[in-house]
Amino acid sequence: MKKTYFCVASNYSQAREQQVRSGDLARALLASIAIPGALRPVVHDGDLLCDGGTFNNFPVDVMRDMRGVETVINVDLGARTRVGWSSTKYPAPGRCCATGSGRATSGATACPR
């Protein structure tokens, strides 16, 4: 079964962000997580690809620019602001939940009852 996918990697040969949308999924994912100095870069179409975070650490903009994507759910694990946890911030199981900007700093907001 074919599935559509893409990942963001840093193209060190051309000094730019690159979206990988075709080819072997495993190699594409390896390229997008190849942290410089820790994991080997992946050769893709003759270019060296490494972790996408080098050029775009939070590629939500890439998802928003995709045709047909309406909602992007994201978590910024690198957020510097600590967000307290409270059970009143989250809906009961089976209820809807929406987030502000989607960043960890915004917390979560339950839908009105």
GICORVEN-V445007 format. One line per field, one symbol per residue. ss: DSSP state (H for helix, E for strand, C for the rest). burial: 1 if it has 16 or more other ideal C-beta (glycine too) atoms within 10 Angstrom, else 0. A space follows every 50 residues. Layout:
ss: ???
burial: ???
//
This chain:
ss: CCCCCCEEEEECCCCEEEEECCCCHHHHHHHHCCCCCCCCCEEECCEEEE EHHHCCCCCHHHHHHCCCCCCCCCCCCCCCCCCCCCHHHCCCCCCCEECC CCCHHHCCEECCC
burial: 00000011111100001111000000010111010000001101001111 11111101100100000000000001000000000000000000000000 0111000100000
//
